[in-house]
Amino acid sequence: MDIQWLIDGFAQGLAEMTWLEAIAVFFGIASVFYSMRENILVYPTGIISTLIYVWICLQYKLYADMGINAYYFSMSIFGWYVWTHPQEGKAELPVTWLKARGWAISLGIFVVSYILLVFVLVNFTDSDVPYWDSFTTASAFVGMWLMAKKKVENWIFWIITDLVAVPLYFYKGLVLTSFQYLFFTVLAIIGLIAWIKSARKYSFNVND
């Protein structure tokens, strides 16, 4: 990839950035950072970012992404509660791996939500990117659910979401948001490594 193209694109994004998008990007990055560190601040920062993106996505006809940001908001409330109310006898909710049943449920949710979203966007909206929009929304839907349950695999779904979101937002003219998702991809990879270590540590302590 041409480095100069990235620099020019970032400069263009800064020039065209609205103050509202800047705030959403700032709190979005903060939320991912806190998620990596298993810090409860992932939720209040995420709530601010997602509420702003509901409005932004509406303006840019990214209807599925608008819906997923509304879902982020509700799941942030749920996740906030789950993280602060661990099972009896545990100081905090531990990071764990999905079992086979969990994988089956997660993939089932992804496939069903993708099909439903494509149907709705194609038939009932004026979206010009129904398949891209539906894909990022379906994968993020699963990622947010797994994050609330502190499953390592949530990062896999976030990495997939971010990689597809980069060209999607760039195409829609939200250049800074596109670069935000490129940065998210790097953070998600770091987060995946950190949570793998955390899950291994918990498993070792349980089996010790």
C-alpha positions as CSV (number, residue, x, y, z in Angstrom):
1,M,0.0,0.0,0.0
2,D,1.3,3.5,-0.9
3,I,2.3,5.3,2.3
4,Q,1.8,8.7,0.6
5,W,-1.8,7.7,-0.2
6,L,-2.4,7.0,3.4
7,I,-0.9,10.3,4.5
8,D,-3.0,12.2,1.9
9,G,-6.1,10.4,2.9
10,F,-5.6,11.1,6.5
11,A,-4.9,14.8,5.7
12,Q,-8.1,14.9,3.7
13,G,-10.1,13.3,6.5
14,L,-8.8,15.9,9.0
15,A,-9.7,18.7,6.6
16,E,-13.3,17.4,6.1
17,M,-13.8,16.2,9.6
18,T,-16.7,17.7,11.6
19,W,-16.4,18.3,15.3
20,L,-19.1,15.7,15.9
21,E,-17.1,13.0,14.0
22,A,-13.9,14.0,15.9
23,I,-15.7,13.5,19.3
24,A,-17.0,10.1,18.1
25,V,-13.6,9.0,16.9
26,F,-11.9,10.1,20.1
27,F,-14.3,8.2,22.4
28,G,-14.4,5.2,20.0
29,I,-10.6,4.8,20.3
30,A,-10.8,5.3,24.0
31,S,-13.4,2.6,24.3
32,V,-11.3,0.0,22.4
33,F,-8.2,1.0,24.5
34,Y,-10.2,0.4,27.7
35,S,-11.6,-2.9,26.3
36,M,-8.0,-4.2,25.7
37,R,-7.2,-3.5,29.3
38,E,-10.5,-5.1,30.6
39,N,-11.3,-1.7,32.1
40,I,-15.0,-0.9,32.9
41,L,-14.5,2.5,31.2
42,V,-14.9,0.7,27.9
43,Y,-18.7,1.1,28.4
44,P,-19.2,4.9,29.2
45,T,-16.7,5.9,26.5
46,G,-18.4,3.5,24.1
47,I,-21.8,4.8,24.9
48,I,-20.8,8.4,23.9
49,S,-19.2,7.3,20.7
50,T,-22.1,5.0,19.6
51,L,-24.8,7.6,20.2
52,I,-23.0,10.1,18.0
53,Y,-22.5,7.5,15.3
54,V,-26.2,6.7,15.3
55,W,-26.7,10.3,14.0
56,I,-23.7,10.2,11.6
57,C,-24.8,6.9,10.0
58,L,-28.3,8.2,9.5
59,Q,-26.9,11.2,7.6
60,Y,-24.8,9.0,5.4
61,K,-27.5,6.4,4.8
62,L,-25.6,3.6,6.6
63,Y,-28.8,2.3,8.1
64,A,-27.5,-1.0,9.3
65,D,-24.5,0.6,10.9
66,M,-26.9,3.1,12.5
67,G,-28.9,0.2,13.9
68,I,-25.8,-1.6,15.2
69,N,-24.7,1.6,17.0
70,A,-28.1,1.7,18.7
71,Y,-27.5,-2.0,19.6
72,Y,-24.0,-1.1,20.9
73,F,-25.7,1.4,23.2
74,S,-28.1,-1.2,24.7
75,M,-25.4,-3.9,24.9
76,S,-23.0,-1.4,26.6
77,I,-25.6,-1.1,29.4
78,F,-25.9,-4.9,29.5
79,G,-22.1,-5.4,29.5
80,W,-21.6,-2.7,32.1
81,Y,-24.0,-4.6,34.4
82,V,-22.4,-8.1,33.6
83,W,-18.9,-6.9,34.2
84,T,-19.8,-5.3,37.5
85,H,-21.9,-8.2,38.7
86,P,-19.6,-11.3,38.4
87,Q,-20.7,-14.8,39.5
88,E,-20.8,-15.4,43.2
89,G,-17.4,-16.2,44.6
90,K,-15.6,-14.4,41.8
91,A,-14.0,-10.9,42.1
92,E,-14.6,-10.2,38.5
93,L,-16.0,-11.7,35.3
94,P,-13.0,-13.7,33.9
95,V,-11.9,-13.8,30.2
96,T,-12.8,-17.3,28.8
97,W,-12.9,-19.1,25.5
98,L,-16.0,-20.1,23.5
99,K,-17.0,-23.7,23.6
100,A,-18.3,-25.5,20.5
101,R,-21.9,-24.6,21.4
102,G,-20.9,-21.0,21.8
103,W,-19.3,-21.0,18.3
104,A,-22.4,-22.5,16.8
105,I,-24.6,-19.9,18.3
106,S,-22.3,-17.0,17.3
107,L,-22.0,-18.1,13.7
108,G,-25.8,-18.7,13.6
109,I,-26.4,-15.2,14.9
110,F,-24.0,-13.8,12.2
111,V,-25.6,-15.7,9.3
112,V,-29.2,-15.0,10.3
113,S,-28.6,-11.3,11.1
114,Y,-26.7,-10.8,7.8
115,I,-29.5,-12.3,5.7
116,L,-32.2,-10.3,7.5
117,L,-30.2,-7.1,7.2
118,V,-29.6,-7.5,3.5
119,F,-33.3,-8.2,3.0
120,V,-34.4,-5.1,4.9
121,L,-31.8,-2.8,3.3
122,V,-32.4,-3.9,-0.2
123,N,-36.2,-3.8,0.0
124,F,-37.0,-1.0,2.4
125,T,-34.2,1.6,2.3
126,D,-32.2,3.6,-0.3
127,S,-28.9,2.2,0.9
128,D,-26.3,2.0,-1.9
129,V,-24.1,-0.4,0.1
130,P,-26.5,-3.0,1.5
131,Y,-24.2,-6.0,1.5
132,W,-21.1,-4.2,3.0
133,D,-23.3,-2.4,5.5
134,S,-25.0,-5.7,6.5
135,F,-21.7,-7.6,6.8
136,T,-20.0,-5.1,9.2
137,T,-23.2,-4.9,11.2
138,A,-23.7,-8.6,11.5
139,S,-20.1,-9.3,12.6
140,A,-20.1,-6.4,15.0
141,F,-23.4,-7.6,16.4
142,V,-21.7,-10.9,17.4
143,G,-18.5,-9.1,18.5
144,M,-20.4,-6.8,21.0
145,W,-22.3,-9.7,22.4
146,L,-19.2,-11.8,23.0
147,M,-17.4,-8.8,24.5
148,A,-20.1,-8.4,27.1
149,K,-19.6,-12.0,28.0
150,K,-15.8,-11.5,28.1
151,K,-15.1,-14.1,25.4
152,V,-11.7,-14.1,23.7
153,E,-13.3,-14.6,20.3
154,N,-15.0,-11.2,20.4
155,W,-11.7,-9.8,19.0
156,I,-11.9,-12.1,16.0
157,F,-15.2,-10.7,15.0
158,W,-14.0,-7.1,15.7
159,I,-11.0,-7.6,13.4
160,I,-13.3,-8.9,10.6
161,T,-15.6,-5.9,11.2
162,D,-12.8,-3.4,11.1
163,L,-11.2,-4.8,8.0
164,V,-14.4,-4.5,6.0
165,A,-15.3,-1.1,7.6
166,V,-12.1,0.6,6.4
167,P,-13.0,0.6,2.7
168,L,-16.8,1.0,3.5
169,Y,-16.4,4.3,5.4
170,F,-13.7,5.6,2.9
171,Y,-16.1,5.0,0.1
172,K,-18.8,6.9,1.9
173,G,-16.5,9.9,2.4
174,L,-16.0,9.4,6.1
175,V,-12.2,9.3,5.7
176,L,-11.2,9.9,9.3
177,T,-13.7,7.3,10.5
178,S,-12.1,4.9,7.9
179,F,-8.7,5.5,9.4
180,Q,-10.2,5.1,12.8
181,Y,-11.2,1.5,11.8
182,L,-7.7,0.9,10.4
183,F,-6.4,1.9,13.8
184,F,-9.1,-0.3,15.4
185,T,-7.7,-3.3,13.5
186,V,-4.3,-2.9,15.0
187,L,-5.8,-2.4,18.5
188,A,-8.1,-5.4,18.0
189,I,-5.1,-7.6,17.2
190,I,-3.3,-6.3,20.3
191,G,-6.5,-6.9,22.3
192,L,-6.8,-10.5,21.0
193,I,-3.3,-11.2,22.2
194,A,-3.9,-9.6,25.6
195,W,-7.2,-11.5,26.2
196,I,-5.6,-14.8,25.1
197,K,-3.0,-14.3,27.8
198,S,-5.7,-13.4,30.3
199,A,-7.8,-16.5,29.4
200,R,-4.7,-18.8,29.7
201,K,-3.9,-17.3,33.1
202,Y,-7.5,-17.8,34.4
203,S,-7.5,-21.4,33.0
204,F,-4.1,-22.1,34.7
205,N,-5.4,-20.8,38.0
206,V,-8.6,-22.8,37.8
207,N,-6.8,-26.0,37.0
208,D,-4.0,-25.5,39.4
